[in-house]
Amino acid sequence: MAILAINPRLGTLQVAVSNGNYYETSTFPLPTIGDSMIEETLLSWLEELEISPSDLQQVITSNREPELSAWLGSILHVPVQIMEPGQAAGCTQALVTGTPHLQRRCLADTYIFTHLAWAEAALRQLNAEETNFIVVHLDEEHQFAALQGQTVLDVLTSQDEGPFALRQSGALPFDGVLDLCMEATNREEVLHTLHHEGGLAGYLGLADLEELWFSTAEGSALVREALIYQIAKEIGALATVLSGNVDGIILSGDLTKYKPFVESLSERIDFIAPVSVHPGNQTLPALLARSKVSSEE
């Protein structure tokens, strides 16, 4: 039996299929529900791999497009497992802010962190349960975590408190956010400004991460340097969560496909621990790994 993983991102639908013996991926235009073209394309791709819908055990996906994933599951006649963001298991002290009126969420795609920590431990022939890793997934959204073994102790993302990302503003000066709220007509307007019009898109008008390294817009060099600076600062903060006992810093996501970026970031953080890179978006392999764990539980 095979597992189909689905990851909607940046206007595309990334898919991967695995039965444990092979692993194949492809990318299609992100469809709308009811689009017969994606149905035909997806089924044709599976047919080329000599996989029929009856060979599929389930579809596993992130929570980004749950209705779309449910629709694809109905086309294939297989159950759909949607991976919701998880709260860091060790997020106790970290939930406290500075006022009893607000609490940190500590939510992220924790399955990506545990997958990468396990993979890194296997590569280095370490006992995964006895390692301390800082895992950083740098993509259209940035996600950071401190892990003790397979337990996620603390997390932050560009959605909440981390560095700015492709469209997300990350952590911001408090007074400035209040001013935005006062000027806006409603809450949704402010959230759209912060989460869809910020980051690299807001500063440089970028539509995807690849443009960052070729942008000649005014201020491009400063924004690139500031992004690396902010990412390094948060990695340093997570080192304190592990009391400085860090076996390695794992970098992943599409940003890590660019050697100048990795080199500049490593110069700021390699004093903490050895830096390893798992380039490219890791959502699909992490989903498949999570599916395997679920089937064994």
C-alpha angles and dihedrals in degrees: 000000000000134000123220116208120198128194120178110203141149094356094310137096111228114200135184131181128197139167095184094267099064139022123203129175138190140167128225134179109276104260133212119236109277095024104146092197094069090046091055094042095048093046091047091051091050090047090054087055089049091245121135124196088253088063091060119097096189148329115246122193146158120262095254098100106015096162092050091048092049090051092051089049090054090051091052093039093230132120119264123223113198116200109218122200110273130218117239107262092221095044099122109114087028091064090068114094121176099279133047087228093070134045130188115248099213089200125152142132091284093176089071091055096049092046093052093044091052092046093049092048090051092050091051093041092240129145102258091212092058100049133100113209137172106213121196124185107193111190138114082317121031120225127184132187143174112217131194104194105316092330116106107219102181139356141187133182140191086252090068122008111343133094121304115271137190095307104350121095098213119199114000139186108277098226092050092053090051089053091052090051092051092050096046126085095224145358094262091058092056093046091051091051093050100040103032107025101039134078122038091343091055097044101037106011092244120168097193140013096253091068092063094080095046100041115122094180116133110279095017094128092049093048091050091050092046091052092053090045093053094046091050091049092055092047088053090051092052090052087067090055086063091043089245091297097125122157094189149338113236116204121193142152133080094296090065092064088080114083097203090055094049092046094050093046093045091054088062099044111027091092086071098055141320113299121224128183130216097182124212134028108317099194097104098050090043091052091050091048090050090050091053091051091048092052090052095049 
